[in-house]
Amino acid sequence: MLNTFPDLLILSFTAPLILRLFLGIYLIKDFWGELINYKKKDFNYTRLLKILGALGGILLILGLLTQIVSLFLILIIVLNIINIKNNKLKENQLSLYILILGILLSLVLSGAGFLAMDMPL
């Protein structure tokens, strides 16, 4: 199959970098912001999910253990989707979480990409 811009194929290794950076920034902003605005003072699994989601965003930005972190973030996002379905809160975020699942699955399959602390084997 012909490619419209064949010269850009040498930059294909930067696609996971772009996904990692934007998703990491979003996860830190979303999970950390929800953690700060969380009303309850007790420590429950929702707060733990927020902390792990923000930590996962930091690790994604650094490119450290990207595929393993992506697998754990998939689990966290699925648990958040279940939490949305149970509480009927923030249903507009359901489509966003499904998009995030797709990006995380892409990172699991493609690896960390360029400028990461992960070393390809």
C-alpha positions as MATLAB code, in Angstrom:
seq = 'MLNTFPDLLILSFTAPLILRLFLGIYLIKDFWGELINYKKKDFNYTRLLKILGALGGILLILGLLTQIVSLFLILIIVLNIINIKNNKLKENQLSLYILILGILLSLVLSGAGFLAMDMPL';
ca = [
       0.000    0.000    0.000;
       1.312    3.428   -0.884;
       1.896    5.929    1.861;
       1.008    9.582    1.367;
       4.013   10.843    3.363;
       6.684    8.117    3.228;
       9.331   10.446    4.680;
       7.403   10.611    7.952;
       7.737    6.862    8.549;
      11.084    7.443   10.238;
       9.209    9.410   12.922;
       6.815    6.554   13.753;
       8.817    5.756   16.899;
       7.711    9.101   18.366;
       3.986    8.196   18.301;
       4.126    6.307   21.638;
       6.032    9.266   23.104;
       3.208   11.630   22.185;
       0.614    9.225   23.593;
       2.606    8.772   26.815;
       3.097   12.482   27.418;
      -0.457   13.610   26.757;
      -2.029   10.687   28.623;
       0.351   11.082   31.562;
      -0.409   14.784   31.876;
      -4.147   14.116   31.678;
      -4.024   11.323   34.273;
      -2.069   13.442   36.724;
      -4.448   16.371   36.247;
      -7.578   14.221   36.481;
      -6.690   11.825   39.282;
      -4.714   14.266   41.418;
      -7.395   16.937   41.012;
     -10.099   14.491   42.069;
      -7.941   13.351   44.976;
      -7.540   16.910   46.265;
     -11.271   17.617   45.896;
     -12.247   14.295   47.493;
     -14.526   15.040   50.445;
     -14.101   11.996   52.655;
     -11.121   11.952   54.982;
     -10.960    8.188   55.440;
      -8.712    6.042   53.281;
     -10.725    3.782   50.994;
     -10.192    2.076   47.668;
     -11.380    5.121   45.686;
      -8.620    7.250   47.170;
      -6.119    4.455   46.523;
      -7.199    4.317   42.863;
      -6.690    8.080   42.546;
      -3.192    7.876   44.052;
      -2.227    4.942   41.812;
      -3.655    6.702   38.751;
      -1.601    9.847   39.421;
       1.517    7.758   40.082;
       0.875    5.878   36.843;
       0.668    9.205   34.998;
       4.063   10.214   36.384;
       5.587    6.891   35.341;
       4.089    7.232   31.862;
       5.641   10.668   31.416;
       9.011    9.314   32.494;
       8.611    6.262   30.284;
       9.474    3.956   33.154;
       7.963    0.436   33.021;
       5.506    1.699   30.427;
       3.917   -1.595   29.440;
       3.491   -2.815   33.028;
       2.152    0.568   34.163;
      -0.243    0.587   31.209;
      -1.620   -2.795   32.261;
      -2.205   -1.556   35.816;
      -3.779    1.655   34.515;
      -6.128   -0.412   32.354;
      -7.268   -2.150   35.541;
      -7.689    1.202   37.326;
      -9.688    2.679   34.430;
     -11.933   -0.413   34.299;
     -12.546   -0.069   38.055;
     -13.391    3.613   37.527;
     -15.848    2.659   34.779;
     -17.491    0.184   37.161;
     -17.591    2.917   39.820;
     -19.263    5.294   37.334;
     -21.849    2.646   36.450;
     -22.617    1.992   40.131;
     -22.854    5.638   41.214;
     -24.354    7.055   38.004;
     -21.982    9.998   38.393;
     -19.987   11.588   35.596;
     -21.475    9.470   32.839;
     -20.023   11.885   30.306;
     -16.575   10.587   31.279;
     -17.440    7.053   30.146;
     -16.498    7.754   26.528;
     -13.290    9.447   27.667;
     -12.344    6.423   29.775;
     -12.968    4.134   26.801;
     -10.646    6.318   24.708;
      -8.027    6.145   27.467;
      -8.375    2.338   27.461;
      -7.590    2.345   23.742;
      -4.507    4.510   24.233;
      -3.294    2.313   27.100;
      -3.807   -0.826   25.039;
      -1.795    0.797   22.250;
       1.024    1.505   24.718;
       0.954   -2.100   25.945;
       1.340   -3.364   22.392;
       3.803   -0.773   21.050;
       6.005   -0.103   24.060;
       7.354    3.146   25.413;
       8.707    4.645   22.208;
      11.279    7.395   21.976;
      12.840    9.181   24.994;
      11.842    6.597   27.577;
      13.672    5.002   30.451;
      12.495    1.579   29.254;
      14.984   -0.372   27.235;
      13.548   -2.487   24.418;
      14.552   -6.130   24.674;
];
